[in-house]
Amino acid sequence: MKRPDGRTAQRPPAKCITALGMHRSGTSAVSLSLRVFGARHGENLVGGLSSNPKGHWEDIDVLRLNERMLTSINASWDRVAQVTARDVQNLAENGFVEAAAALLRSKISATGFYALKDPRMTKLLPFWHRAFEAVPARPFVVFVFRNPASVAASLYKRDKLPLPHGYLLWASHMLECFCHARHFAHIFINYDAFIDNPGEGIAAIADCFRLPVDKAEFALLERDFLDKKLRHTKFDAGYLYTDAHCPPGVALAYERMLRIPPDGRPSVGDCLELTRILRVCLAKWK
């Protein structure tokens, strides 16, 4: 399309928004909340289960693609090991970037403003960065974090994962977030604070990404979906230092994460320091 001055007009980047983080960290609740900004999740969603009665707000097509990719590099959501640069290159060489970009284009075309969520994406963030660039898309990323004691307890209840393993999975997923946040427009949201006061969390996301809020949609969300009774555990940061199952680095990292400013935007220095703490933690527990 030509502009009046004869130059080709640049097509505005397609829009999508995603809630990412460790499993059992509240990404489902935050993902659902993205509707207040006009984002839509599509029609092919994972249904509610006993572990998530209000729904996962997770696209089955995205979930299946992530599972295929993890399988192809001999990884899985519950393995602590990081996805390496070589793994990402293998995925690209096997056509997964094109497959992911085509899927994103289809979903964005159908919704206009696509909301997607699958915690498996967190392990695959370097790959998805490539896929978004190939669309091209302008993803807004909401990184959700939760006290790792709650995460580990929930994983033990749902999957019988040993508590030390749950803590290390939390650390590996959080490492991906802080390593790769710089590639995206992003904000970090504390799930416990979000459930206690969703209005503040929604306002922070809206301010960060300059998105309008549908007040009627938010009222419906707050009334029917954001139920504090669905949060079965809430620990303070001090508990982590008393739990023999919790690596000291996990406790230190979470304590530092609680210092992220209210606007949800840690400094570059904060991200580098958290990356260092989490790397050291994981290296000690291999």
C-alpha positions as CSV (number, residue, x, y, z in Angstrom):
1,M,0.0,0.0,0.0
2,K,1.4,3.4,-1.1
3,R,1.4,6.5,1.1
4,P,0.6,9.9,-0.4
5,D,4.3,10.6,-0.6
6,G,4.8,7.5,-2.7
7,R,6.6,5.5,0.0
8,T,5.3,2.1,1.0
9,A,3.3,2.3,4.3
10,Q,4.5,0.0,7.0
11,R,1.9,-2.4,8.2
12,P,1.4,-2.1,12.0
13,P,2.6,-5.2,13.9
14,A,0.0,-7.7,14.8
15,K,-1.0,-7.7,18.5
16,C,-1.0,-10.5,21.0
17,I,-0.5,-10.7,24.8
18,T,0.5,-13.6,26.9
19,A,0.7,-14.6,30.6
20,L,3.8,-16.7,31.3
21,G,5.5,-18.2,34.3
22,M,5.9,-21.4,36.2
23,H,3.0,-23.9,36.3
24,R,0.7,-23.5,39.3
25,S,1.7,-19.8,39.6
26,G,-1.6,-18.2,38.7
27,T,-1.0,-17.8,35.0
28,S,-4.6,-19.0,34.3
29,A,-6.2,-16.3,36.4
30,V,-4.0,-13.6,34.8
31,S,-4.6,-15.0,31.3
32,L,-8.4,-14.8,31.8
33,S,-8.0,-11.3,33.1
34,L,-6.5,-10.2,29.8
35,R,-10.0,-10.1,28.4
36,V,-10.5,-6.7,30.1
37,F,-8.1,-5.2,27.5
38,G,-10.1,-6.6,24.6
39,A,-7.8,-9.6,24.0
40,R,-9.5,-12.9,23.1
41,H,-8.3,-16.5,23.6
42,G,-9.9,-18.2,20.7
43,E,-12.3,-21.1,20.7
44,N,-10.1,-24.1,21.1
45,L,-9.4,-24.0,24.9
46,V,-8.5,-26.5,27.5
47,G,-11.5,-27.0,29.7
48,G,-11.7,-26.7,33.5
49,L,-10.3,-29.5,35.7
50,S,-10.4,-30.2,39.4
51,S,-6.9,-28.6,39.6
52,N,-8.3,-25.5,37.7
53,P,-12.1,-25.4,38.0
54,K,-12.4,-21.9,36.5
55,G,-10.5,-23.1,33.3
56,H,-6.9,-22.9,32.1
57,W,-7.5,-20.2,29.4
58,E,-4.9,-22.2,27.4
59,D,-5.2,-22.8,23.6
60,I,-5.0,-26.5,22.8
61,D,-3.3,-25.9,19.5
62,V,-0.5,-23.9,21.2
63,L,-0.2,-26.5,24.0
64,R,0.1,-29.4,21.5
65,L,2.8,-27.5,19.5
66,N,4.8,-26.8,22.6
67,E,4.5,-30.5,23.6
68,R,5.7,-31.6,20.2
69,M,8.7,-29.2,20.3
70,L,9.7,-30.3,23.8
71,T,9.5,-34.0,22.8
72,S,11.6,-33.3,19.7
73,I,14.5,-32.0,21.8
74,N,14.1,-34.7,24.6
75,A,12.7,-32.2,27.1
76,S,9.5,-31.8,29.0
77,W,7.7,-29.3,31.2
78,D,8.8,-31.1,34.4
79,R,12.5,-31.4,33.7
80,V,14.7,-28.8,35.4
81,A,17.3,-28.6,32.6
82,Q,17.2,-25.5,30.5
83,V,16.4,-25.5,26.8
84,T,19.7,-24.6,25.1
85,A,20.6,-22.4,22.1
86,R,21.4,-25.6,20.2
87,D,17.9,-26.9,21.1
88,V,16.3,-23.8,19.7
89,Q,18.4,-24.1,16.5
90,N,17.3,-27.7,16.1
91,L,13.7,-26.6,16.4
92,A,14.2,-24.0,13.7
93,E,15.9,-26.4,11.4
94,N,13.0,-28.8,11.8
95,G,10.5,-26.2,10.6
96,F,8.9,-25.3,14.0
97,V,9.5,-21.5,13.6
98,E,7.3,-21.5,10.4
99,A,4.7,-23.7,12.1
100,A,4.5,-21.5,15.2
101,A,4.4,-18.3,13.1
102,A,1.6,-19.7,10.9
103,L,-0.4,-20.7,14.0
104,L,0.1,-17.2,15.5
105,R,-1.0,-15.5,12.3
106,S,-4.2,-17.7,12.2
107,K,-5.0,-17.0,15.8
108,I,-4.4,-13.3,15.6
109,S,-6.4,-13.1,12.4
110,A,-9.3,-14.8,14.1
111,T,-9.3,-12.6,17.3
112,G,-7.7,-9.3,16.3
113,F,-5.9,-9.2,19.7
114,Y,-4.8,-12.7,20.7
115,A,-4.4,-13.8,24.3
116,L,-2.3,-16.9,24.7
117,K,-1.0,-18.8,27.6
118,D,0.9,-22.0,28.2
119,P,3.5,-22.3,30.9
120,R,5.5,-24.6,28.5
121,M,6.2,-21.4,26.5
122,T,8.3,-20.2,29.4
123,K,10.8,-22.9,28.9
124,L,10.8,-22.2,25.2
125,L,11.0,-18.4,25.3
126,P,14.0,-18.0,23.0
127,F,12.2,-20.1,20.4
128,W,9.0,-18.1,20.7
129,H,11.0,-14.9,20.4
130,R,12.0,-16.1,16.9
131,A,8.4,-17.1,16.1
132,F,7.0,-13.7,17.1
133,E,9.6,-12.0,14.9
134,A,8.6,-14.2,12.0
135,V,4.9,-13.2,12.1
136,P,5.8,-10.3,12.8
137,A,3.9,-9.7,16.0
138,R,4.2,-7.3,18.9
139,P,3.8,-9.5,22.0
140,F,3.0,-8.0,25.4
141,V,4.3,-10.4,28.0
142,V,2.9,-10.6,31.5
143,F,5.3,-12.6,33.6
144,V,3.5,-14.0,36.6
145,F,5.4,-15.2,39.7
146,R,4.2,-16.8,42.9
147,N,5.8,-17.8,46.2
148,P,7.7,-21.0,45.3
149,A,6.4,-22.8,48.4
150,S,2.9,-22.6,47.0
151,V,4.1,-23.8,43.7
152,A,5.9,-26.8,45.1
153,A,3.0,-27.7,47.4
154,S,0.5,-27.5,44.4
155,L,2.8,-29.7,42.2
156,Y,3.1,-32.2,45.0
157,K,-0.7,-32.4,45.4
158,R,-1.5,-32.6,41.7
159,D,1.5,-34.6,40.3
160,K,3.2,-36.0,43.4
161,L,6.4,-34.2,42.4
162,P,8.8,-34.2,45.3
163,L,9.0,-30.7,47.0
164,P,12.7,-30.2,46.2
165,H,12.0,-30.9,42.5
166,G,9.1,-28.4,42.5
167,Y,11.4,-25.7,43.9
168,L,14.0,-26.3,41.3
169,L,11.4,-26.3,38.5
170,W,10.2,-22.9,39.8
171,A,13.9,-21.7,39.7
172,S,14.4,-22.9,36.1
173,H,11.2,-21.3,34.8
174,M,12.0,-18.0,36.6
175,L,15.5,-18.0,35.1
176,E,14.0,-18.1,31.6
177,C,11.8,-15.1,32.5
178,F,14.6,-12.9,33.7
179,C,17.0,-14.0,31.0
180,H,14.7,-13.2,28.1
181,A,12.4,-10.4,29.4
182,R,14.5,-7.8,27.5
183,H,13.3,-9.2,24.2
184,F,9.7,-8.3,24.9
185,A,7.5,-5.4,26.2
186,H,6.9,-6.9,29.6
187,I,5.7,-6.6,33.2
188,F,6.1,-8.8,36.3
189,I,3.0,-9.5,38.4
190,N,3.0,-11.1,41.8
191,Y,0.0,-13.5,41.8
192,D,-0.7,-13.2,45.5
193,A,-0.9,-9.4,45.2
194,F,-3.0,-9.7,42.1
195,I,-5.6,-11.9,43.7
196,D,-5.7,-9.7,46.8
197,N,-6.2,-6.6,44.7
198,P,-6.9,-7.3,41.0
199,G,-7.7,-3.7,40.3
200,E,-4.2,-2.6,41.0
201,G,-2.7,-5.4,38.9
202,I,-5.0,-4.6,36.0
203,A,-4.1,-0.9,36.2
204,A,-0.4,-1.7,36.2
205,I,-0.7,-3.9,33.1
206,A,-2.8,-1.2,31.4
207,D,-0.3,1.5,32.2
208,C,2.7,-0.6,31.1
209,F,1.3,-1.5,27.7
210,R,-1.0,1.6,27.3
211,L,-4.1,-0.5,26.9
212,P,-7.7,0.6,27.6
213,V,-9.7,-1.3,30.3
214,D,-13.3,-2.4,29.7
215,K,-14.8,-1.6,33.1
216,A,-17.9,-3.9,32.5
217,E,-15.6,-6.8,31.6
218,F,-13.5,-6.2,34.7
219,A,-16.6,-6.1,37.0
220,L,-17.7,-9.5,35.5
221,L,-14.2,-10.9,36.0
222,E,-13.9,-9.8,39.6
223,R,-17.4,-11.0,40.4
224,D,-17.4,-14.4,38.8
225,F,-13.8,-15.6,38.3
226,L,-11.2,-14.1,40.6
227,D,-12.2,-16.2,43.7
228,K,-9.7,-16.0,46.5
229,K,-11.0,-19.3,47.8
230,L,-9.3,-21.0,44.8
231,R,-6.0,-20.0,46.3
232,H,-5.3,-22.9,48.7
233,T,-2.0,-21.7,50.1
234,K,-0.3,-18.4,50.8
235,F,3.1,-18.3,52.4
236,D,5.3,-15.4,53.4
237,A,8.9,-15.1,52.1
238,G,10.3,-16.1,55.5
239,Y,8.8,-19.6,55.3
240,L,11.2,-20.5,52.5
241,Y,14.2,-20.1,54.8
242,T,12.6,-22.6,57.3
243,D,11.7,-25.2,54.7
244,A,14.5,-27.9,54.5
245,H,13.3,-28.8,51.0
246,C,13.9,-25.3,49.6
247,P,17.3,-24.4,48.2
248,P,18.7,-21.2,49.7
249,G,19.0,-19.6,46.3
250,V,15.3,-20.1,45.7
251,A,14.5,-18.2,48.9
252,L,16.9,-15.4,48.1
253,A,15.6,-15.1,44.5
254,Y,11.9,-14.8,45.7
255,E,12.9,-12.3,48.3
256,R,14.6,-10.2,45.7
257,M,11.5,-10.5,43.4
258,L,9.3,-9.0,46.1
259,R,11.4,-5.9,45.7
260,I,10.3,-5.4,42.0
261,P,8.7,-1.9,41.9
262,P,4.9,-1.6,42.0
263,D,4.9,-0.8,38.2
264,G,6.2,-4.3,37.6
265,R,9.2,-3.3,35.7
266,P,12.5,-4.4,37.2
267,S,15.7,-2.6,36.1
268,V,18.2,-4.2,33.9
269,G,20.4,-4.6,37.0
270,D,17.6,-6.3,38.9
271,C,17.1,-8.8,36.0
272,L,20.9,-9.5,35.8
273,E,21.1,-10.1,39.6
274,L,18.1,-12.4,39.6
275,T,19.6,-14.3,36.6
276,R,22.8,-14.7,38.5
277,I,21.2,-16.0,41.7
278,L,19.0,-18.5,39.9
279,R,21.9,-19.8,37.7
280,V,24.0,-20.3,40.9
281,C,21.1,-22.1,42.6
282,L,20.5,-24.5,39.7
283,A,24.2,-25.2,39.2
284,K,24.6,-26.2,42.9
285,W,21.6,-28.6,42.7
286,K,22.5,-30.5,39.5
